[in-house]
Amino acid sequence: MSVEFAVVLPVVALVLTSLVAAVLVVDGLGRLQLAAATAARAVGRGDEAAGRDVLDRIAPGAAVTVRRTGDVVCVAAARGGVGPFAGVSLRAEGCAADGGR
């Protein structure tokens, strides 16, 4: 009984750790998407400082790119993952009407 427990326990711990890390990555991606969409709306209203502030509060450390195409402004945000998945890059983009049109 103890041999089976000694073999199974590390596997169970590894699976649980991986699940928690995956939840953290999905949460980070959701926060990044929310930050990009909110920042795009702020930049579209002409308040780029508020857009960058939102990104810093919701997704700290994210690299930001603002792109305007016609009547649309898009904000792309990217940053690394956390925990065991730190090598995974997370990217999100949000677009809104430029100038409130």
matplotlib code that plots the C-alpha trace (Angstrom):
import matplotlib.pyplot as plt

x = [0.0, 2.8, 4.6, 1.5, 1.0, 4.6, 4.2, 0.8, 1.3, 3.9, 1.7, -1.3, 0.7, 2.0, -1.5, -3.0, -0.1, -0.6, -4.3, -3.7, -1.1, -3.5, -6.2, -3.7, -2.9, -6.6, -7.2, -4.3, -5.6, -9.0, -7.6, -5.4, -8.5, -10.5, -7.7, -7.2, -10.9, -11.3, -8.2, -9.4, -12.6, -10.7, -8.3, -11.2, -12.7, -9.4, -8.1, -4.9, -3.6, -6.7, -6.2, -2.7, -3.7, -6.4, -3.8, -1.4, -4.1, -5.7, -2.7, 0.5, 3.6, 1.8, 3.4, 0.9, 0.5, -2.1, -3.2, -5.7, -7.3, -10.0, -12.7, -11.4, -8.7, -7.3, -5.2, -3.0, -1.6, 1.0, 2.8, 4.3, 2.4, 2.9, 4.1, 5.2, 3.9, 6.0, 7.3, 3.8, 3.2, -0.3, -1.8, -5.1, -6.6, -9.5, -11.0, -13.4, -14.8, -12.2, -13.4, -16.7, -18.1]
y = [0.0, 2.5, 1.8, 2.7, 5.8, 6.9, 6.5, 8.1, 11.1, 12.9, 12.4, 13.8, 16.8, 17.5, 17.3, 19.6, 22.1, 22.1, 22.7, 25.7, 27.1, 26.7, 28.6, 31.4, 31.6, 31.8, 34.4, 36.5, 36.2, 37.4, 40.3, 41.2, 41.1, 43.3, 45.8, 46.0, 46.5, 49.1, 50.9, 50.9, 52.6, 55.3, 55.9, 56.1, 58.9, 60.7, 60.0, 58.0, 58.6, 57.0, 54.0, 53.5, 53.9, 51.2, 48.8, 49.5, 48.7, 45.7, 44.1, 45.5, 45.0, 44.6, 45.9, 48.1, 49.0, 51.5, 51.3, 53.5, 52.3, 54.6, 55.1, 52.3, 52.4, 49.1, 48.5, 45.3, 44.2, 41.4, 40.0, 36.8, 34.2, 33.4, 30.5, 27.4, 28.8, 32.0, 31.2, 31.4, 34.8, 36.2, 38.6, 40.4, 43.1, 45.4, 47.8, 50.7, 53.5, 56.4, 59.8, 58.4, 58.1]
z = [0.0, 0.9, -2.4, -4.5, -2.4, -2.9, -6.7, -7.0, -4.7, -6.9, -9.9, -8.2, -6.9, -10.4, -11.9, -9.3, -9.7, -13.5, -13.1, -10.8, -13.1, -16.1, -14.2, -13.5, -17.2, -18.2, -15.6, -16.9, -20.4, -19.3, -17.4, -20.5, -22.8, -20.4, -20.1, -23.9, -24.5, -21.8, -22.9, -26.5, -25.4, -23.5, -26.4, -28.8, -26.6, -26.9, -23.4, -24.0, -20.5, -19.0, -21.4, -20.2, -16.6, -17.0, -18.6, -15.7, -13.1, -14.7, -16.4, -14.9, -17.0, -20.3, -23.5, -25.4, -29.0, -30.3, -33.9, -35.7, -38.9, -40.4, -37.8, -35.5, -32.8, -31.6, -28.5, -28.5, -25.1, -24.5, -21.5, -20.2, -18.3, -14.6, -12.6, -14.4, -17.6, -17.5, -21.0, -22.5, -24.0, -23.6, -26.2, -26.4, -28.6, -28.1, -30.7, -30.4, -32.5, -32.8, -31.7, -30.3, -33.8]

ax = plt.figure().add_subplot(projection="3d")
ax.plot(x, y, z, "-o")
ax.set_aspect("equal")
plt.show()
